[in-house]
Amino acid sequence: MSEKDELQTLAQIAHLYYEQGMTFQVLAKRFGISRFKASRLLQKARDKGIVNITITIPIQKTSDLEKRLETSLSLNRAIVVQDEGQSDTQRLASVGRACADWLVRTLKPRDILGVAWGRTLQKVAEALPLQVDPALAIEVVQVLGGVSQLSSAYNGDEVCKRIAKAFSAPCHLLYAPAIADRPESKRIIMAQGGVRQTTQYYDRLTVALVGLGLVELTDDNMEYRLGYFTEAEFRRLKAEGAVGDHCVFFDINGKICGERINAKRIGIDHRQLMKVPRRITVASGRWKPKAIVGAARAGLFNEMVTDETTAREVLRLLEE
């Protein structure tokens, strides 16, 4: 390959990663290379000056939003990603990268990290470096049961395994479904030895990473789409005022909703979750602001990564 062709390739890879939000995995498949090679080529693009990362004055705009969110929602930390001109797909990828960077910078030695599942957390896992310093010696724990019908990349075990691999960490998987047929079935499943081997870590978690689910009858609502809850059950939730799902359903004032449905969930209990010192949520999209407000008021998270558009809508809701 000539030097000119190489520079063109490096520029194309950099454009797809930084401007189009393409992950290492997708880049590798597109160019027929490994994820490690894709990472090396991005570094080469920076070394050759093809990519210049510059912090400019507009960052103040998101800094102000972060401070307002921290004050309004009583958060320890809010991270807001600039999203001007981005599509929904690009915005989701940007938020995932920001959360991945936050994890790498703030996880401490011997942390025990609890991880849920979903599309947003998949983006976080994909955006992690190929290897983080293994001397951190963290452990990764799956905090919600699996969803067998779900795309394997979204599923809890795959998300946990990808994060654990990046940190060279032990991975404690929850070999159970996300939802039981009945509360009685849940009790039987939770009592099984293999399940208890994982759930015993829940009271020892130091960090939790959980996305925000929806209470809307749309294809974005995975639990409804996959048939775990019926339309009638969701309508009852709506009648109770539920606006979101974060290991438990809640309304915009932070009141827990849907006790009968929550009783079938397999995974960490919201009371256990609220005892975790660092509770990180990552959320992006037009359906999420009400869920963010309700979950924060319920005390379900104390750190958040989101985008500028979502952040502004959250603040608008709080001012109503």
Phi and psi in degrees as a GROMACS rama.xvg file:
@    title "Ramachandran Plot"
@    xaxis  label "Phi"
@    yaxis  label "Psi"
@TYPE xy
-70.0106  163.284  SER-2
-61.9485  -37.8031  GLU-3
-63.8434  -43.7488  LYS-4
-64.4378  -38.8343  ASP-5
-63.2667  -43.9779  GLU-6
-62.6627  -38.5136  LEU-7
-63.0143  -41.9346  GLN-8
-64.7472  -44.7129  THR-9
-61.7349  -41.27  LEU-10
-65.0067  -39.1505  ALA-11
-66.1793  -44.6513  GLN-12
-62.5074  -43.2296  ILE-13
-63.4715  -41.3546  ALA-14
-61.8598  -44.8739  HIS-15
-66.7024  -35.8126  LEU-16
-78.0264  -51.6211  TYR-17
-82.5674  -33.6653  TYR-18
-104.094  -28.4384  GLU-19
-102.606  -6.05919  GLN-20
74.4386  20.7587  GLY-21
-74.3378  138.886  MET-22
-83.1581  166.374  THR-23
-57.3978  -40.1094  PHE-24
-61.9949  -46.1569  GLN-25
-69.4151  -39.566  VAL-26
-59.9934  -44.6447  LEU-27
-59.8309  -44.2397  ALA-28
-66.408  -41.1578  LYS-29
-65.1252  -38.9448  ARG-30
-100.579  1.60235  PHE-31
66.2668  38.9661  GLY-32
-130.142  173.963  ILE-33
-81.8883  163.249  SER-34
-62.4705  -36.8702  ARG-35
-61.6463  -42.9674  PHE-36
-63.7593  -40.3448  LYS-37
-61.2643  -41.4273  ALA-38
-64.0976  -42.0535  SER-39
-64.6113  -38.1972  ARG-40
-67.7492  -35.6084  LEU-41
-65.3306  -40.703  LEU-42
-63.4928  -38.863  GLN-43
-64.4695  -37.7241  LYS-44
-62.2782  -37.8691  ALA-45
-69.226  -42.1045  ARG-46
-61.8823  -34.9667  ASP-47
-86.9622  1.69883  LYS-48
81.2921  8.10915  GLY-49
-69.0428  -35.3453  ILE-50
-112.771  126.494  VAL-51
-123.959  118.528  ASN-52
-94.5878  116.182  ILE-53
-124.065  132.016  THR-54
-92.8545  121.151  ILE-55
-116.97  176.149  THR-56
-55.475  -36.9675  ILE-57
-55.2232  -18.3608  PRO-58
-61.464  -25.6481  ILE-59
-60.8758  -32.895  GLN-60
-59.7063  -45.4001  LYS-61
-76.4486  -30.4087  THR-62
-60.9266  -40.8992  SER-63
-64.6199  -41.1391  ASP-64
-62.8728  -41.5534  LEU-65
-59.7183  -45.5334  GLU-66
-64.1916  -40.6152  LYS-67
-66.1158  -39.2253  ARG-68
-66.2019  -43.0611  LEU-69
-59.9981  -41.256  GLU-70
-71.9698  -46.6655  THR-71
-70.0394  -33.9797  SER-72
-105.855  4.59612  LEU-73
56.6933  50.7774  SER-74
-100.702  152.02  LEU-75
-76.2812  -31.6577  ASN-76
-158.604  133.759  ARG-77
-124.656  134.549  ALA-78
-119.079  122.899  ILE-79
-117.136  126.025  VAL-80
-96.7273  131.498  VAL-81
-64.8138  137.063  GLN-82
-135.714  19.6175  ASP-83
-58.4388  127.18  GLU-84
78.5371  3.5378  GLY-85
-90.7358  148.023  GLN-86
-78.1783  171.62  SER-87
-59.2666  -40.1807  ASP-88
-64.8121  -44.2732  THR-89
-66.2028  -38.8022  GLN-90
-63.2989  -42.9591  ARG-91
-62.6599  -41.6021  LEU-92
-65.4737  -38.895  ALA-93
-64.9201  -41.7351  SER-94
-66.0475  -39.4815  VAL-95
-60.7881  -42.6969  GLY-96
-65.3699  -40.1157  ARG-97
-64.6949  -39.691  ALA-98
-68.3578  -40.1271  CYS-99
-60.7568  -43.4234  ALA-100
-63.2505  -39.9085  ASP-101
-62.4842  -42.3569  TRP-102
-61.4535  -48.2162  LEU-103
-60.2607  -38.1207  VAL-104
-79.9859  -22.7211  ARG-105
-118.559  -14.0874  THR-106
-65.1983  139.427  LEU-107
-108.103  159.932  LYS-108
-52.6264  134.344  PRO-109
66.7691  18.6504  ARG-110
-61.1485  149.563  ASP-111
-114.201  111.937  ILE-112
-101.178  118.021  LEU-113
-91.3089  135.159  GLY-114
-130.956  135.211  VAL-115
-94.8742  -150.16  ALA-116
-137.678  172.988  TRP-117
132.033  170.681  GLY-118
-63.6482  -41.1442  ARG-119
-66.6823  -42.3956  THR-120
-69.177  -28.7588  LEU-121
-60.1475  -41.9019  GLN-122
-64.5085  -35.7434  LYS-123
-63.3474  -48.3645  VAL-124
-61.3416  -41.0571  ALA-125
-66.4728  -29.3111  GLU-126
-85.2121  -9.50608  ALA-127
-65.2742  148.988  LEU-128
-58.6922  161.1  PRO-129
-61.8231  -32.4706  LEU-130
-151.97  128.34  GLN-131
-100.604  157.42  VAL-132
-49.208  110.374  ASP-133
-65.5083  -13.6895  PRO-134
-66.071  -14.1865  ALA-135
-59.7227  -33.6425  LEU-136
55.4987  44.1371  ALA-137
-82.553  170.364  ILE-138
-126.437  149.447  GLU-139
-118.864  133.38  VAL-140
-128.767  130.542  VAL-141
-78.6126  123.437  GLN-142
-104.894  -5.41794  VAL-143
-132.268  145.842  LEU-144
-61.2665  167.368  GLY-145
-83.7612  163.582  GLY-146
-125.71  97.645  VAL-147
-63.7855  -30.911  SER-148
-81.4468  -11.524  GLN-149
-77.3695  149.486  LEU-150
-47.3778  129.465  SER-151
-56.6651  -30.1465  SER-152
-68.2164  -28.2271  ALA-153
-83.3442  -22.7335  TYR-154
-66.3647  153.629  ASN-155
-59.8459  -41.3383  GLY-156
-66.7528  -38.0733  ASP-157
-69.6575  -41.8711  GLU-158
-61.3894  -45.5919  VAL-159
-62.4355  -43.7361  CYS-160
-64.4475  -37.7476  LYS-161
-67.836  -41.3111  ARG-162
-67.1522  -43.5745  ILE-163
-61.8285  -39.2991  ALA-164
-62.7833  -42.0305  LYS-165
-61.5536  -35.2122  ALA-166
-97.2289  6.70317  PHE-167
50.9089  44.3726  SER-168
-109.827  151.352  ALA-169
-61.4803  145.604  PRO-170
-124.773  119.053  CYS-171
-103.51  103.55  HIS-172
-90.5074  152.048  LEU-173
-103.423  101.044  LEU-174
-84.7429  75.431  TYR-175
-159.305  156.575  ALA-176
-71.3661  159.861  PRO-177
-69.3996  -33.4848  ALA-178
-133.546  132.119  ILE-179
-89.1937  160.41  ALA-180
-65.7035  -38.3304  ASP-181
-144.524  157.776  ARG-182
-56.3124  -33.7295  PRO-183
-64.0738  -39.8401  GLU-184
-64.8978  -38.0019  SER-185
-59.9395  -45.6084  LYS-186
-60.9008  -38.5295  ARG-187
-65.8009  -45.139  ILE-188
-64.2083  -45.1327  ILE-189
-66.0204  -21.0125  MET-190
-84.769  -9.38327  ALA-191
-69.029  143.467  GLN-192
-57.2468  -45.3926  GLY-193
-63.6898  -34.601  GLY-194
-71.5124  -42.4662  VAL-195
-63.7627  -28.8377  ARG-196
-60.1804  -30.2161  GLN-197
-90.3752  -45.9431  THR-198
-65.3503  -18.5629  THR-199
-63.7195  -19.0341  GLN-200
-81.3117  -15.5506  TYR-201
-60.1826  -37.252  TYR-202
-78.2859  -5.15616  ASP-203
-107.954  0.393476  ARG-204
-61.6163  139.138  LEU-205
-106.287  -21.9956  THR-206
-140.752  139.289  VAL-207
-126.936  138.618  ALA-208
-123.619  108.446  LEU-209
-135.922  134.488  VAL-210
-82.5804  178.358  GLY-211
-111.507  120.836  LEU-212
-89.3131  171.138  GLY-213
-111.346  159.95  LEU-214
-121.831  60.0098  VAL-215
-132.388  142.23  GLU-216
-84.5865  71.3983  LEU-217
-131.624  167.481  THR-218
-66.5231  -17.6951  ASP-219
-71.7875  -18.6323  ASP-220
-87.3048  99.6648  ASN-221
-65.8157  -38.9497  MET-222
-65.2087  -39.0028  GLU-223
-70.3538  -43.9998  TYR-224
-60.2465  -35.4358  ARG-225
-89.1164  1.008  LEU-226
81.3598  16.5747  GLY-227
-72.5713  -32.3283  TYR-228
-125.841  147.075  PHE-229
-83.546  165.729  THR-230
-61.2125  -38.6532  GLU-231
-62.4725  -40.4692  ALA-232
-64.7081  -40.347  GLU-233
-68.2454  -35.0373  PHE-234
-66.612  -35.2787  ARG-235
-64.9328  -40.2519  ARG-236
-60.3064  -44.9685  LEU-237
-61.8291  -38.2237  LYS-238
-63.8601  -29.9914  ALA-239
-80.1144  -6.78055  GLU-240
91.4892  13.0112  GLY-241
-62.035  137.157  ALA-242
-121.976  -10.1249  VAL-243
-167.31  176.653  GLY-244
-142.134  118.235  ASP-245
-141.387  70.4986  HIS-246
71.1432  -5.12197  CYS-247
-164.643  151.62  VAL-248
-85.0345  149.961  PHE-249
-153.777  159.524  PHE-250
-98.1013  -178.788  ASP-251
-68.8894  -17.4204  ILE-252
-91.8979  0.965086  ASN-253
91.3705  6.79812  GLY-254
-79.1291  134.227  LYS-255
-70.14  135.133  ILE-256
-122.625  167.115  CYS-257
63.0335  47.1913  GLY-258
-57.7877  -37.6362  GLU-259
-65.7057  -36.8812  ARG-260
-76.1133  -42.211  ILE-261
-58.5577  -31.0207  ASN-262
-67.2223  -12.0392  ALA-263
-98.0891  -7.23994  LYS-264
-70.2592  144.76  ARG-265
-116.486  117.032  ILE-266
151.721  -158.454  GLY-267
-67.9028  138.622  ILE-268
-80.0322  145.633  ASP-269
-62.5529  -26.7063  HIS-270
-69.415  -35.4748  ARG-271
-67.2564  -42.3114  GLN-272
-57.8017  -41.7429  LEU-273
-69.3907  -11.7655  MET-274
-90.161  -9.40663  LYS-275
-71.5386  129.12  VAL-276
-57.0985  -48.1856  PRO-277
-111.578  117.224  ARG-278
-120.251  103.048  ARG-279
-100.37  131.758  ILE-280
-120.134  149.688  THR-281
-129.099  125.14  VAL-282
-148.144  139.955  ALA-283
-152.23  138.015  SER-284
130.169  159.398  GLY-285
-68.8045  -19.8587  ARG-286
-87.4389  -8.14196  TRP-287
-87.9851  -24.8557  LYS-288
-54.3701  -46.0617  PRO-289
-63.2789  -39.2943  LYS-290
-64.0912  -38.513  ALA-291
-62.4415  -46.3873  ILE-292
-62.2579  -47.6224  VAL-293
-64.5491  -43.3755  GLY-294
-65.7824  -38.4644  ALA-295
-65.4714  -42.2294  ALA-296
-66.3581  -28.5389  ARG-297
-79.1968  -8.97426  ALA-298
77.4026  21.972  GLY-299
-78.9434  -19.1967  LEU-300
-144.772  155.508  PHE-301
-130.548  3.26568  ASN-302
-137.234  144.138  GLU-303
-143.632  143.57  MET-304
-122.114  126.258  VAL-305
-149.94  -175.808  THR-306
-107.383  166.63  ASP-307
-62.0644  -42.8358  GLU-308
-61.743  -46.4861  THR-309
-64.5755  -42.2557  THR-310
-59.5328  -43.8286  ALA-311
-64.3393  -37.7173  ARG-312
-68.469  -37.2782  GLU-313
-60.5506  -47.2727  VAL-314
-65.0301  -34.8232  LEU-315
-63.4049  -43.0947  ARG-316
-61.0328  -40.9963  LEU-317
-67.8744  -23.7651  LEU-318
-88.2625  -9.40456  GLU-319
